[in-house]
Amino acid sequence: MNNIFPLVKNETIKMIKKKRFYVILLVLIVLVPMFAYAQLRQAEDKREKFGTDWRREVQQAITDNQNSLGSDRVPEEWKKYRQIYIQQMKYYLEHDVNPREPGGVSFTREFLDNAATLFIPLLIMGVGSDIVSSERTGGTVKMLLTRPIRRWKILLSKLLTLLMFVSLIIVSTCLICYLISGLFFGYRGWNMPVFTGFQLRGAEVDISGVHAVPQWQYIFMQAGLIWFVSMVVAALAFMVSVLVRSTSASIVIMMATLIAGNILTNMASSWTSAKYLFMVNLGLTNYLAGTPAPIEGMTLGFSLVVLAVWGACSLVVSFLVFTKQDILN
C-alpha cells in the first residue's frame, strides 16, 4: 500500500487540472444567490400579506391544505403529503415555534432537502462519470498500465480521489449556502428547534415519535445522509466510467438514470418492486422531514441497505472488469 499515496496525489492533480470541481463551485456560487433572492422576495410578499404575525401565515397554510383534502382534483398520493404537512404545522403552532423563521441556517436546511435527490447527485456525477473513461479517450490509461503497478491499485487511487472530492462537494455546498444566504437573511438560527419523527400510519399521522432537535444537529444529520447517497452515486458513476469507453456516453447514462429516477419516484407507488432500484431510495432526508415514502413499506433502514448493496456491487463490478479487460489494445 506504500505506493497508493503517490497515485492518489497524481489523481488529485489530474482532477484539479480538469477544473470540474471549480466549475461545480462556480455553479453553486451562481445559483445559490438566485435561490436566496427568490426566497427573500417570497418572504417579503408574505410579510405584506400577514404582517409580522407568523402564526396567521401558518394557520392560513393549514386551512388551505385542509380544504384541498376534500377536493377530487387532488390525487390521493398528494393528500398523504398534505396530511403530514398539516400535522407538522399544527405541532409547530402548539409549541410556539415559527417553522419559517428566516435565516442562513434555515435556508441551508431547506436547500439540502430540495437538492438531495437530484441536484447534488448531478454535481457528483459531474466529477465521477468520466474519471476512467476520459483516460481511455485520451489514451493516458495505457501509460499508467505500462508501469509496474497492479491494476487494482491504479483503480483504487482513482476511487479514493473521487470519494475525497465528493466529500469536498458536500462540505462546499453547505458552506456556500450558509455564507451566501446569510447575506440575505442573517446568520442566526443554529439552535432553532426542528421537529422530526412524523410518520404516516394508514390514513392517520403518528406523532408519538416526534421530538425536537437543534437546527444545527438536523443539518448535520442531513449532510450525513446526503454524503452517504453521494458516495453511492459516485460508486455507480465510477462503475459506468469503467464499463463505458466513451466519456460523453458515461455522462449521458448517469444523467439519464438520475433524472429518470427522480421522475420514477413520483410515479412508483403502485410498482412495489421499484423500491429495490437505487434511484427510488435517494431521498434519505425525506425520512427526517417525515415525508411519506415513495412506496409503502420503505423505511430509512431499508433505503440505507438497498443503497449500500448497490454501491458495494458497483465497486465489485468495477474492480473485476478493470483488472480483467483488455485495455491496451
KAZI-V704245 format. One record per pair of residues at least 12 apart in sequence whose C-alpha atoms are under 7 Angstrom apart, sorted by sequence separation. I is the first residue (numbers start at 0). J is the second residue. D is the distance in whole Angstrom. If there is no record, write none. Layout:
I&J&D  I&J&D
This chain:
196&208&5  197&209&6  196&209&4  286&299&6  195&209&5  196&210&6  194&209&6  195&210&6  264&279&5  194&210&5  195&211&6  283&299&7  64&81&6  194&211&4  236&253&6  261&278&7  193&211&5  194&212&6  260&278&5  192&211&6  193&212&5  260&279&6  192&212&5  193&213&6  274&294&7  64&85&7  192&213&5  193&214&6  257&278&7  191&213&6  192&214&6  280&302&5  190&213&5  191&214&5  271&294&6  61&85&5  189&213&7  190&214&6  189&214&5  190&215&6  268&293&6  189&215&5  267&293&7  268&294&5  280&306&7  61&88&7  267&294&7  265&293&7  277&305&7  264&293&6  277&306&6  275&305&6  57&88&7  277&309&7  127&161&6  54&92&7  123&165&6  53&97&7  228&281&6  169&226&7  224&283&6  166&226&7  224&284&7  221&284&6  165&229&7  107&173&7  162&230&7  107&176&5  107&177&6  104&177&6  103&177&5  106&180&7  231&306&6  235&310&6  238&313&6  234&310&6  238&314&7  241&317&6  103&180&5  103&181&4  235&313&6  238&316&7  102&181&6  231&310&5  234&313&6  238&317&5  234&314&6  241&321&7  103&184&6  102&184&5  103&185&6  104&186&7  101&184&6  102&185&5  103&186&5  104&187&7  105&188&7  102&186&6  103&187&7  104&188&6  102&187&6  104&189&6  102&188&6  196&287&7  198&289&6  195&287&6  197&289&5  199&291&7  195&288&6  196&289&6  195&289&7  23&122&7  123&229&7  127&233&6  19&126&6  128&236&5  132&240&5  120&229&6  124&233&7  127&236&5  128&237&6  131&240&5  132&241&6  135&244&6  136&245&7  108&218&6  115&225&6  123&233&6  127&237&6  130&240&6  131&241&6  128&239&7  129&240&5  132&243&7  120&232&6  124&236&6  128&240&5  132&244&5  132&245&6  133&246&5  132&246&5  129&246&5  129&249&7  83&204&6  128&249&6  129&250&7  128&250&5  124&253&7  121&254&7  117&257&7  117&261&7  31&176&6  35&180&6  10&156&7  6&153&7  10&157&6  28&175&7  32&179&6  32&180&7  35&183&7  3&152&7  7&156&5  11&160&6  6&156&6  7&157&7  10&160&6  7&159&7  3&156&6  7&160&6  116&281&5  116&282&5  115&282&6  151&318&6  151&322&6  112&284&6  150&322&6  141&327&6  80&290&6  80&291&6
